[in-house]
Amino acid sequence: MTPAQFDGLMPIVILMGIAVLLFVGGHFASVLLAPKKPSHLKSMPYECGEEPVGSAWSMFNVRFYVVGLIFIIFDVESVLMFPVVTIYREMMERGDGFYILDVLLSFIAILVMGIAYCWKKGDLDWVKSFQVSVKNNK
C-alpha cells in the first residue's frame, strides 16, 4: 500500500476507531452506572399500563402475514421504478426512450399480472370463504 493510499484511508480508520471506542465506552458506562434493583413489577411485561392477563401466546390468522408480504413485495417493486423514471428524459434525448418505456411498461405488466394472480387466488380477500365444488358423477 502506497503512502498516498494510506493517507486517503486514514480518516476512515480514525472514525471507525472513534465509533468503536464510543460504543464500548458507552456500554461499560451503562453497566457500571445503571441502578440494579430488580423487582417482580419490573420483570412483568409492559402492556400500555395494563395488567397482563393470560398467556402472551395467541393465535393469529396467517392472512395478516400474507397480505403484509404481498404489500411489501409490490411496494418494493414499485419503488424500483423511480430510478428508471428519473433518467427517462436523459434516455429520451439519447434516443433510447422507447426502449426504457418498453422495459417500464413490461415491468408494470408483470406487476399487474402478479396482483391479478393474487386477487384470483383469493389472497387479497380479508375474509376467505372456502367453497366446496360439487361435481356431478355420471
Buried (B, 14 or more C-beta within 10 A) or exposed (E): EEEEEEEEEEEEEEEEEEEEEEEEEEEEEEEEEEEEEEEEEEEEEEEEEEEEEEEEEEEEEEBEEBBEEBEEBBEEBEEEEEEBEEEBEEBEEEEBBEEBBEEBEEBEEEBEEBBEEBEEEEBBEEEEEEEEEEEEEE
